[in-house]
Amino acid sequence: MSRQLSSTDQWIGQFDSVLRTLLPNAAQASRPSPADDLPEATFSEAEREHTVGLMRINHTGEVCAQALYQGQGLTAKLPDTREQMERAAQEEIDHLAWCAARLEELDGRTSLLNPLFYAASFGLGAVAGAVGDRVSLGFVAATEEQVGKHLDQHLQELPPADSRSRAVLEQMREDEAHHERWALEAGGARFPLPVKLGMRLVSKVMTQSVYRL
């Protein structure tokens, strides 16, 4: 019989998750990077800087995803989908580690705004989880939909020769689409268009600020 975690244990676990999400190179992927064994491209300085900006956006998106799952973990019940939620969260950790590694290869850095976006996403996840599991899963689905659109755009903007970044983003795109389908099939609410437009506006603010910061 498993021991019930005390509130202190839960907060310690959450603090550990925060550190692993925000500290450089702390996240450990469970799968090899899709970029492994692919050749490095030759970039102009402008191409390198643009690719760094795109990968920084994607890294921050994964910081937000971790915060969302962690916030929901405090408040959402999700008894029938807990295992799938944990699997999706681990895949997001993979994405976080892959993006961080790619940024390092490109002599880039993660965003200085990550703590701010982590806190905001954690709060949204906790609120969504507290409202109810249907809303919580719907928030996952709507978030993954937005992430997928960003990934599609970034795949078009990457330098054609950058097979390493492309391989990472293509695997992320596949995983995010699976997370979106799972959340809806598990009973997640389909958010109305005005809510999605609001989320899109917030996402735009994030991407424009993180691209350079």
C-alpha positions in Angstrom: 0.0 0.0 0.0 1.5 3.4 -1.0 2.0 6.0 1.6 -0.2 9.1 1.3 2.0 12.2 0.8 1.7 14.9 3.3 1.2 18.5 2.2 4.8 19.2 3.1 5.9 16.3 0.9 3.8 17.6 -1.9 5.3 21.1 -1.7 8.8 19.7 -1.6 8.0 17.7 -4.7 6.6 20.9 -6.4 9.7 22.9 -5.4 11.9 20.1 -6.9 9.8 20.3 -10.1 10.3 24.1 -10.3 14.0 23.7 -10.0 14.2 21.0 -12.7 12.1 23.1 -15.0 13.8 26.5 -14.6 17.5 25.7 -13.9 19.7 25.3 -17.0 20.3 21.7 -18.0 18.4 20.3 -15.0 15.7 18.6 -17.1 16.6 15.1 -18.1 14.9 13.6 -21.2 13.7 10.0 -21.1 14.1 9.6 -24.9 17.1 10.4 -27.1 16.9 13.7 -28.9 15.6 13.4 -32.5 18.6 15.6 -33.5 21.1 12.9 -32.5 23.3 11.7 -35.4 22.1 14.4 -37.7 24.7 16.8 -39.2 25.0 20.4 -38.0 24.1 23.1 -40.6 26.2 26.0 -41.7 24.5 29.2 -40.7 24.8 32.8 -41.5 24.8 34.9 -38.3 21.3 36.2 -39.1 20.0 32.6 -39.6 21.6 31.5 -36.3 20.1 34.3 -34.4 16.7 33.7 -35.8 16.9 30.0 -35.1 18.0 30.8 -31.5 14.9 33.0 -31.1 12.6 30.3 -32.4 14.1 27.6 -30.2 13.9 30.0 -27.2 10.2 30.4 -27.8 9.7 26.7 -27.9 11.7 26.2 -24.8 9.6 28.7 -22.9 6.5 27.0 -24.3 7.7 23.8 -22.6 8.4 25.6 -19.4 4.7 26.8 -19.5 3.6 23.2 -20.3 5.4 21.9 -17.2 3.9 24.6 -15.0 0.5 23.8 -16.4 0.7 20.1 -15.6 2.3 20.8 -12.2 -0.5 23.3 -11.3 -3.2 20.9 -12.3 -1.4 18.2 -10.3 -2.2 20.1 -7.1 -5.9 20.7 -7.8 -7.3 18.3 -10.4 -8.6 14.9 -9.6 -8.4 13.2 -13.0 -8.6 9.7 -11.5 -9.2 8.0 -14.8 -6.5 9.8 -16.7 -3.7 10.3 -14.2 -1.4 7.9 -15.9 -1.8 9.5 -19.3 -1.4 12.9 -17.7 1.9 11.8 -16.2 3.1 10.3 -19.5 2.3 13.6 -21.3 4.1 15.6 -18.7 7.2 13.4 -19.1 7.1 14.0 -22.9 7.0 17.7 -22.2 10.2 17.3 -20.1 11.8 15.6 -23.1 10.8 18.6 -25.2 12.2 21.0 -22.6 15.6 19.1 -22.5 15.8 18.8 -26.3 15.2 22.6 -26.8 17.7 23.5 -24.1 20.3 21.3 -25.7 19.7 22.8 -29.1 20.0 26.3 -27.7 23.3 25.4 -26.2 24.5 23.9 -29.5 23.6 27.2 -31.2 25.4 29.3 -28.5 22.0 30.6 -27.4 20.4 30.9 -24.0 17.0 30.3 -22.5 14.6 33.2 -21.9 15.1 35.5 -18.9 11.3 35.7 -18.6 10.9 31.9 -17.9 10.2 32.4 -14.2 7.4 34.9 -15.0 5.7 32.7 -17.5 6.2 29.6 -15.3 4.3 31.4 -12.4 1.5 32.5 -14.7 1.0 29.1 -16.2 1.2 27.3 -12.9 -1.6 29.6 -11.6 -3.7 29.0 -14.6 -3.3 25.2 -14.3 -4.2 25.2 -10.7 -7.3 27.3 -11.3 -8.4 25.1 -14.2 -7.9 22.0 -12.1 -9.9 23.4 -9.3 -12.8 24.3 -11.5 -13.1 20.7 -12.7 -11.5 17.9 -14.6 -13.5 18.7 -17.8 -12.2 22.3 -17.8 -8.7 21.1 -16.8 -8.5 18.7 -19.8 -10.0 21.2 -22.1 -7.3 23.7 -21.1 -4.7 21.1 -22.0 -6.3 20.5 -25.4 -6.6 24.3 -26.2 -3.0 24.9 -25.1 -1.7 22.1 -27.2 -3.6 23.4 -30.2 -1.9 26.8 -29.8 1.5 25.1 -29.4 0.9 23.1 -32.5 0.3 26.3 -34.5 3.5 27.8 -33.3 5.4 24.7 -34.2 3.9 24.6 -37.7 5.0 28.3 -38.2 8.5 27.7 -36.8 9.0 24.6 -39.1 8.3 26.9 -42.0 10.7 29.6 -40.7 13.7 27.4 -39.9 16.7 27.6 -42.3 16.2 24.8 -44.8 19.6 23.2 -43.9 18.9 23.0 -40.2 17.9 19.3 -40.0 18.7 19.1 -36.2 16.2 21.8 -35.1 13.7 20.5 -37.6 13.9 17.0 -36.3 13.2 18.2 -32.7 10.3 20.4 -33.7 8.7 17.6 -35.8 8.8 15.2 -32.9 7.4 17.8 -30.6 4.6 18.5 -33.1 3.7 14.8 -33.2 3.6 14.6 -29.4 1.6 17.8 -28.9 -1.0 16.6 -31.4 -1.3 13.4 -29.5 -1.7 15.2 -26.2 -4.5 17.4 -27.7 -6.4 14.3 -29.0 -6.0 12.5 -25.7 -7.3 15.4 -23.6 -10.4 15.8 -25.8 -11.1 12.0 -25.9 -10.8 11.9 -22.1 -13.7 14.3 -21.8 -12.0 17.7 -22.1 -14.3 20.7 -22.9 -14.0 22.3 -26.3 -13.4 25.9 -25.5 -15.4 28.5 -27.4 -13.7 30.7 -30.0 -13.5 33.9 -27.8 -11.6 31.9 -25.2 -9.2 30.5 -27.8 -8.7 34.0 -29.2 -7.8 35.3 -25.7 -5.3 32.4 -25.4 -3.9 33.3 -28.8 -3.4 36.9 -27.7 -1.5 35.8 -24.6 0.5 33.4 -26.6 1.5 36.2 -29.0 2.7 38.4 -26.2 4.8 35.5 -24.9 6.4 34.7 -28.3 7.2 38.3 -29.2 8.8 39.0 -25.8 10.7 35.7 -25.5 12.2 35.9 -29.0 14.7 38.4 -27.9 14.6 38.1 -24.1 
